[in-house]
């Protein structure tokens, strides 16, 4: 007989996609092999890229949600979360559309979440020799500030886009907090999970950077947004020090 936690475990995969139609077409069959429902959240991609993404989704039986305007990564994820909630899913596995994360990690993430249904399973990247040095250096700064914002509890890669969230807690945070809609939303969401007292379980995931790969990261724009996000989080931590206590107590 299944335990109540196991019986209530209904995960789906959410993949935000912005001008990564070609990459998604190559990557999605590997994800679909794991037989989980998939929601593609197109974030206002160019028409030709959106068409490729829609065709890839149809070929794998995935749901395709199209936004006519670019909302930002977490703007697209919010829309997919609303759909997932309507469908009765209990957990979402966030996965990027560029194919950098190895989909072989999906079963282990799901097993961990099923045993720990209220925890956030957070990917910790395992990089190969193909990782750009600038990516590693940029993450060092962001990770340092996340440690400050959580009383040194957060020792994870704050920008890894491969995570399995308990849907109810995620929607509660999104309902109460004005999360930045772009890429820095990954940072802000993670810190709020620490502040909420949620258990966070790190789990390795291999990351690759194929030749000719395309990134939506814009050096000036996104670094400014990341700086603003950490400024906001540091200020909130100082104004509400009990959040630091809660994060540190459980980790």
N, C-alpha and C positions, 0 to 999 in steps of 0.2 A: 504494500500500500504506500502511496506517495505521501510525503509529509505535507502539511498545509502550505509551507513555504514553496515546496516544489510545485504543488498544484496551482499556485497563483503566479507562477513565473511564465510570463508571456512577452518575450523580447522581440524587438524588431531592430532593423538597422536603418539609420538615417545618414544619408550622404549629401551634404551640401555641395553644389556644383556651380562653378562660374567659369565659363569658357574652357572647360576641360572635357568636352564631348569625346574627343579622340582617346584621351587617357581613360575615361570612364568605360568606353567600349572595350578596351583591352583588359581592364581591371575587373569589371563587373562579373564576368563569368566565374572567376575564382571566388568572389564573395558569394555568388548565388549557389555555389556548390555546397554551402553550409546549411541550405534549406531553411533560412530565416526570412520572414517578410522584409522587403526592402522598400524604403521610401527615398526617392531622389528629389531633392529640393533645389530646383534650378533657380539661380539668383540673378535673373535678368541677363542671361548670356546672350551673345550675338546670335542671330537667328540660325546661322549654319551650325554653330556649336550646340545650341539648344536642340536642333533637329537630330544631331548625332546622339545626344544624351537621351532624347526621347526614344529613338530607335533602339538604343542599347537597353533601356529600361524595358521596352516592350518585348525584346528578345528574351529577357530573363524573367518576365512576369512581375516586374517591379512597378510600384506606383510612381507616377511622374507628376510632380507638382511644379507648375511653371509660374514664375513671377515675371511680369513685364518690366519691372524696374529692379535695379540693383539695390538690395536692402542691406547688404553686408552679410558676412557669414552667419552671425547669430540672428540676424533678421530672417534669413532663410530657414535656419534651424527652428526658430520659434513657430513658423508656419507648419513645418513638418511635425513638430511636437503637438500642436493643436489637432492635427489629423490623427496622429498616433493615439492621443487620448480618446478621441471619438471612437476609435477602433478597439479600445479596451486593452491596449498593450500596457504592461507593467514596467518595462525597462526599455531603454533605447541604447543601442551601441552606435556612437558617433564615429564616423570613418570618413576621411578625406577622399576626394574624387581623383586626386592625381596619381593614385596607385603606389604611393611611397610606403604605405604600411602593409606588412605581410599578412594576408588574410588567414593564414594558417593559425594565427593567434586567436581567432574568434572562438573556437570551442573552449579553450581554457578560460577565456574571459567569461563565457556563459556559465561554465561550471562553478567558477568562483562566485559569480553573482547569484546563482541558484542556491549556493550554500550560505551566502551572506546577502539576503535580498534587500536590506536597507543600506548597504555600503555602496560607495562609488569605487568602481574598479578602474584605476587610472593607468594608462600606458606609460611605460618608461622606455624611451627609445634605445634600441641597440643599433648603433651606427656601424656602417662598414667603412672601407677606405674611400668610398666615393662621396662622403659627406663634405659639403663646402665648409671651409674653415670659418667663413663669416657667420654661418648659421650657428656654429658652436659658440663663438664668442658672444653673439647677440643673446643667446639663451642664458649665459652665465650671469649677465646683468639682471635680466628679468627674474631669474630664479633666486638671486640674492635678495631682491626686494620682497619677493613672496615670503621668504624666510622671516624677514623683519615684520611683515604684516600678519604673520601667524605665530609669533613668538618662537620661531625656529622649528615649528612643527612640519612645515612644508619642505620636503627635500626631494621634490619631484621636478620633472621638466614641465614647466607651467604652460608651454605652448604645444604640447603633444596633442594632436587632434584625433587620438584613438582612445576612447573612453566608453565605459558602460555605466550609464546613470540609472538610479532608481527614479522612475518617471514622476512619482508624486512629489518627492522632495525637490526635484528639479523645477517642476512647475510652480511649487510654492515659492521658491527663490525668485523665479522669473516674474511672478505676480507681484512680489513686494519690492523688487529692486530694478532700477533702471540700468540694465546691463548694456554696455557698449555693444552696438550691433555688429561691429567689424571683427577682425581676427583677434584683437585683444580681449574679446569676450571670453575666450578660453581661459585666460589668466584670471579674470574677474570671477567667473563661475567657480573656478577651483578654490579661490580664497574664500568665497562665500560658503562653500561646502565645509571648509575647515571651521569657519566661524559658527556654522549651524550645529557643530558638534557631531557631524556625520563621520562614521568610520570610513577611512580611505585606504584602499588596498592597492599597492603598486604591483604592476604585472608587466614583464618585459614584452616588447614587440619590436621585431626587426624593421628597420627603416632603410630604404634604398633610394638613391638619387640617380635614376637612369639618365644616360646621355640624351640631350635634347629635351629634357623635362621642362615644363613650364610652371612658373610659380606666380601666384597672384599677390605675393608680398611686395609692397612698394616701399622702398627703403625710407624715404623721407616721411611720407604720409603715415605709414604704419608705426614707425618709431616714435613719431610725435604722439600718436594715439596710445601707444604703450606707455610712454612717459606720463601722459595725462591719467591713464588708468591707475598706474602705481601711485601717483600723487593723490588721487581720490581715495585709494585704498589705505594708504598710510595715514591720511587725515582722519578717515573713519576709524581706524584702529586706535589712534590717539584719543579721539573723542569718546570712544566706547571700549575701554580697556578690558571689560569683561569678555569681549570677543576673543582677545588674545588668550585669556585664561581658559576659555572653553576649547579653543583649538589645541593649546598645549596639553591640556588635561587628558585628552583622548589619544594623543600621539606622542 
